[in-house]
Amino acid sequence: MRGQGLLWFKGVVIVEARGGSPEQFVNRALSGGLALSGIRWTSKGLLQFEVSVSDFFRLRPYLKETGCRIHVTDRRGLPFWLVKAERRIWFTGGIALFFAIIFMLSSLVWTIEVDGNVKLSEEQILQAAKQEGLYPMQWSFRLQSPDVISKRLVTALPGTTWVGVEKKGTKVSIRVVEMTIPDLPDLQNPRHLVASADGVVTQIIAETGKAVVKKNTRVKKGQTLISGIIGSETNSRAVVAKGLVRGLVWYEFLVETPLIQTTKVYTGEKKTKWYAVIGSRALQISGYGKDGFEASETIDHQERFSWRNITLPFGRMKETVMETELQERTLSEEEAKAVGIMQARADVLEKAGSDAVVRSEFVLHEKAENGKVYMKVLFEVEQSIVQEVPIVQMQGD
């Protein structure tokens, strides 16, 4: 084994002898002190052997004596490996540089996620972490242990009972558990609940206070619905009136709808661009040149490469530019009327509140002229009609 290893360092040539007298050639070379090994006959009837590089150049006299010719079939050993490495130095160097860059990038902290915070802002937590040396683009080997960072963050962040720090690849997760402090009830002054709009009461439930109107009663804006004064005239006290009052309220809208509607549609033509992404930067690698679209919409899709459970800080991004155009559609008067009522209904519900319900609608007047449909629409809406008014303010009035 030791001799084979030494021979590898010198370099080995595998040779086939052809023509003449191969047996005499081998015998004379061995007699002349040449180190031939692995002597054997091939399936093609040729004599094959191994010889060191230095002895290979001493074969010429024996070839002339025996009339043989030789053919090199393989080369092994350090000298030949060095020649190949020299030819591929840029390729080998590129591979080494690639793995070095991957190692460097995977040794950085790229993202920090914060979870569990309610009262503390994410900026406060990230600022405290930065004071402890934990921030994006920091080397992982420069970080303290997660347990040490956790304890220091608990001290630096008021109102926290526990802070967990966990590193997975290039991402660090900070989980915060805040102290639970019971909410103190708001101090409230005595008050009445009054009507926020003119309407007809459909439901009234007094939780605290005294209901002063009944169901199906028509009320005016500002009229007391649930009084905060309870008791008799001689023995009364003021409380915070609470309850539910819903009523029918009417809204009148002027609706104007064009008969020609313009909408944006996709033509089906598109152009794709690819980017190499490293961190927060993107380098375009394909899809150069203008897209030639008069109007377009761009959709981005980004993919991060991963290795095992580690998300690497580089990847690729696909940017699709889709051509759009405006198309006109002519509506009939009935279609324009339906579109206008639908838009007006949405405006009514936005104004009346999330719990409002449209009970009925009436078109009071409609006409079509100058390419538009004009309507006056009356909506009957059931909604909450309560508004708080402090009793002190009313007494002062």
URKAPE-V775096 format. One record per backbone hydrogen bond with DSSP energy under -1.0 kcal/mol. CO is the residue of the C=O (numbers start at 1). NH is the residue of the N-H. Records with the same first field share a line. If there is no record, write none. Layout:
CO = NH  NH
//
This chain:
1 = 5
2 = 6
3 = 7
4 = 8
5 = 9
6 = 10
7 = 11
8 = 78
11 = 53
12 = 76
13 = 51
14 = 73  74
15 = 49
16 = 71
17 = 47
18 = 69
21 = 25
22 = 26
23 = 27
24 = 28
25 = 29
26 = 30
27 = 31
28 = 32
29 = 34
30 = 33
34 = 36
37 = 50
40 = 48
42 = 45
46 = 42
47 = 17
48 = 40
49 = 15
50 = 37
51 = 13
52 = 56
53 = 57
55 = 58
56 = 59
59 = 63
60 = 64
61 = 65
62 = 66
63 = 67  68
66 = 21
69 = 18
71 = 16
74 = 14
76 = 12
77 = 81
78 = 82
79 = 83
80 = 84
81 = 85
82 = 86
83 = 87
84 = 88
86 = 89
88 = 92
89 = 93
90 = 94
91 = 95
92 = 96
93 = 97
94 = 98
95 = 99
96 = 100
97 = 101
98 = 102
99 = 103
100 = 104
101 = 105
102 = 106
105 = 108
107 = 140
109 = 137
111 = 172
113 = 174
115 = 176
121 = 125
122 = 126
123 = 127
124 = 128
125 = 129
126 = 130
127 = 131
129 = 134
130 = 133
135 = 138
138 = 109
139 = 142
140 = 143
145 = 149
146 = 150
147 = 151
148 = 152
149 = 153
150 = 154
151 = 155
152 = 156
153 = 157
157 = 160
159 = 179
162 = 177
164 = 175
166 = 173
168 = 171
170 = 110  111
171 = 168
172 = 113
173 = 166
174 = 115
175 = 164
177 = 161  162
190 = 391
191 = 241
192 = 389
193 = 225  226
194 = 387
195 = 222
199 = 219
200 = 248
201 = 216
203 = 246
205 = 244
208 = 242
210 = 227
214 = 217
217 = 201
219 = 199
220 = 223
223 = 195
225 = 212
226 = 193
227 = 210
228 = 239
230 = 237
235 = 232
237 = 230
239 = 191
242 = 207  208
244 = 205
245 = 385
246 = 202  203
247 = 383
248 = 200
249 = 381
251 = 379
253 = 377
255 = 375
257 = 373
259 = 331
261 = 329
263 = 327
265 = 325
269 = 323
271 = 321
273 = 319
274 = 285  286
275 = 317
276 = 283
277 = 315
278 = 281
281 = 278
283 = 276
295 = 324
297 = 322
299 = 320
301 = 318
303 = 316
305 = 312
307 = 310
310 = 307
313 = 279
314 = 305
315 = 277
316 = 303
317 = 275
318 = 301
319 = 273
320 = 299
321 = 271
322 = 297
323 = 267
325 = 265
327 = 263
329 = 261
332 = 336
333 = 337
334 = 338
335 = 339
336 = 340
337 = 341
338 = 342
339 = 343
340 = 344
341 = 345
342 = 346
343 = 347
344 = 348
345 = 349
346 = 350
347 = 351
348 = 352
349 = 353
353 = 356
357 = 382
360 = 380
362 = 378
365 = 376
367 = 374
369 = 372
371 = 259
372 = 369
373 = 257
374 = 367
375 = 255
376 = 364  365
377 = 253
378 = 362
379 = 251
380 = 359  360
381 = 249
382 = 357
383 = 247
385 = 196
387 = 194
389 = 192
390 = 394
391 = 395
392 = 396
393 = 397
//
